[in-house]
């Protein structure tokens, strides 16, 4: 229930981050180098992690609770291809009724645990006619159409700049590394612009046409708030999307969560291979 989570005012308090870190540290002393956020239908990457400790979100003070199907709601600490990682199996969204401060609270906790790199993944709709469901896309840039920003509210210097620069939110060197890994694995890796919208409904033909005109290649309902906070916190960010449905306005067909999850499940092994390859070379 949403009523079990703290108010936005509380999660803006650095003491709330410290309390969450203390609860995690009581269960694990592992200091992660890399944090991973797994989106809709993409929790399988967690199966590749040698887990030292797994915590339900409900056991971490301040963490929201996952209310979306396919988001298991667990924090995993362990190693992936020999590297220390912390992974979120499931994320939070504005459409669930959470504020963007609540949505991004875990990112502040991940940074406080020691992670300096964030790999964020999502399932999204593809607006380009020459890309297909099941393709992986590296996020080169984003557009925030959520109508809100997670940095709104009181500012604390320990979190980073009040007005963080967003000229290159997705680390150029990490993107180059991802392309190198994908080529070595024989994976097709697209690259483009992700636009975040409120949801939870999918878009109309006219809205897809508008988003394409604005410069978006794919559309989703997450990721951007987490990236904004990660950039403010000084983290290097790599974003990877799985295109799960075709959102080309001229040829649009009805979509369903079942179809989206099915495509995500089929493409997820490619995402796992790519993330493992990147983490190994960090």
N, C-alpha and C positions, 0 to 999 in steps of 0.2 A: 504494500500500500504506500502511496506517495506520502501519506501523513507520518510515516516512520522516518522520513529524512529531514535534515535540518533546513532552516529557512535560508534563502540566498544571503541574507545578512551574516549568518553564522559561517557559511563556507568562505566568505571573503576574509575572515579572521585568520591570520597566520597560525594562531593557536590551534585551530581546527585541523590544519595540515599537520602540525606537530603531533596532535593526538592520534591521527590516522597512522603516521609513521611509527609512533611508539607501539601501537597495536600490532603492526606488521613485524616490527623488530622483536616483539615478544615471542614471535613464532619462527622468525628466520633472521640470521645475521648476514645473509647474502647481500652484497652490494652490487646491483646490476650496472652494467655498462650501457645496455640497450633496453629500451622499453618498446613493446609491441602492442598495438590496439587492433583487435580482430573484430570485424564488422559482421553484418548479416550473413549467416551461412558460412562463415569463414573461421569458425572456432577450431577447425581441424589442425591448424598450425600448432596448437597447444599439445597435440598428440606427439609431436616431434621433440618436445622439450623434455629433458630429463628433470622432472619436477622434484625439487627439494621440499617445497611447501606450497600448499594450495589453500586459499582462504575464500570463503563465500563473501560476497560484497556486504552482506548483512552483518558480518563479523568485524567490519572495518568502520570505525566511527566516521560519520560524515559522508560515506559513499552512498550514492543513490542505489536503488534496486532496479535491476533490469526487468522491464515489463513486456519486452518484445520477443516473439517466438524466435528461436534459434540463438538467442543470447543467453548463455548458460549462467553468466554472472559470477565468475570466479577470477581471482587474481592468482597467477602462477609465478613462482620464483624458482629458478633452476638454471640449467645450462642448455644451450642450443649450439650444436657443432662446436662444443668446447668453450663457448662464450657465455658469460653471465648475463642472464636476461630476466626481465619481469614482463609478463604478458597479461593483458586484460582479455578474457574470453567474454566478450559482450561489452557494448558501450551504451551511452545514453543519448537521448534526442530531445530537442525542444518540443516536438509534437507529443511527447509523453507527459507533458505538463511541467517539466523541469525548467528552471531558469538556465541560461547559458553559464552562469557561475557554478551551478550544480553540475551541469554537463561536463565542465572542464576541471572540476575539483580534483578528480583522479590524476590529471596530468600534473598538477602541482605536487601531488603526493609522489608520483613516479620520479619527478625531478629531485625532490627532497630525499628520496631513497638513494640517489646517486646516479641515475641514468642521465647521460648527456646526449644520447641519440634517440630519436623517436621514429619508429616505423609504424605508419598508420595505414590501415587497409579499409576498404569498403566495397559494397555492391552498389552498382549504379546503372542508370539507363544511358544507352549510347545514342547520341543525336546525329552522328555522322553516318551516312548511308554506306560508306566504304569500310566501316568497321562492323564486326559481328558479335552477337552474344557469345560469351566464353573467352573473348579477347581480354588480355591484361593491358592496362594503361597506366603508365607512369605519370603522376601529376606534376606538370611543369609550373602551373599557376592555378589560382582559384578566383572565383567571384562569390562574394558573400551577399546573398539575397534573403537571408534569414530575418532581416529587419531588426537585428539586435547584435550586440557585441559582448563577448565575455569579459572585456576589460572595463566595462561601464561600472562605476561605483568607486568606493574608497580605494586608494592606491597605497601599496606598501613597497618601499624601495627594494626590499630583499627579493621581490618577485621580478625585478628588472625595470626597464625604462617605462615611464608613463605613456610615452608615445613611440612604441617600437617600430622600427623601419620594416616594411613588408615588401621591399623591392625584389627580394629573392627568398621567399619563405621556404621553398623546397631546395635543399642543398644541391648545388651544381655538381660537386664531386661525388656525392652519393648517387645522383642520377646517372652520372657517367659509369660508376661502378655497377649499378643495376643493369645498364645496357651491356656491359662487358660480361656479366654473369649470365644474362639472358642469351647472349650470342653463344657463349660456351655451352649452354644447355640446349641450344636449338629452339629456344622459345621466341615467339613473336611478341615484342613488347612495344605497344603504341606509346605515344606521349602526347599530352594535351591539357586542356583547361577543364577543371571541375567546377561546377556551379552548385552551391548549396541553397536549397529552398526549404521552406518550413515543413511541407507535408501535413498530415500523413497521406493524403490522396495523391495519386499520380497525376501528371499534368495533362492538360488538354492539347489538342493539335496546335491551337494558336499559341499556347504557352511554349511548347517545344520550338515552334518557329521563332518566337521572340528570343528564347534563350540561345538559339543558334545564331541569330543576328547579333546578339550581344558578344559572341565569341566563344561560347561554351561548346565543348566537345562531348561532355557527359554531364549528367545531372544526378544529384543525390540529396540526402537529408541529414548529412553528418559531416565529420572530418574538419571542416573549416574552423569551427570554434576551438577544437583541440589544437590545431596547428597555430592559431593566433597566440594562444597561451604558451605553447611550446617555444615559439619564436621569442616571445617576451622573456621567457626563462633562459634563453641562450642555448636551447637545444638545436642540434642539427636534425632536420626532418626529411624523411623519405616517405612519399605517399604513393600507394599502389591501389588501383581500382580494378575490380572485375566487372566487365560489362555483362549484365545479366538479362537485359531486354532491349530490343530495338525501339527507339523513340523518334524515328524519322517521321515527321508529320504527314508527308505525302503517302506513306505506306503503313501508317500506324494500325496495329491490331490490339485487341484487348489483352491486358496482362493480368497476372494473378501472383500472389505471394508464393503459391505452390510452384509455379513455373520459374519464378525468380530463384527460389531456393534450389530447385533442381539444377539450373544452370550453374549456380554458385558451387554446388557440390561437385559437379563435373569438372569445373575449372580450378577448384581449390588445390588439387595436387600441384598444379603449375605455380600457384602462388606460394605454396609451401616450399617448393624447390627453389624458387627465386629468393625468398626471404632467408632460407638456410644458407644459400650461396653468398648472399650479401653479408649476413651476420658473420659468417666464417672469415670473411676478408676484411672486416672492420679492424 
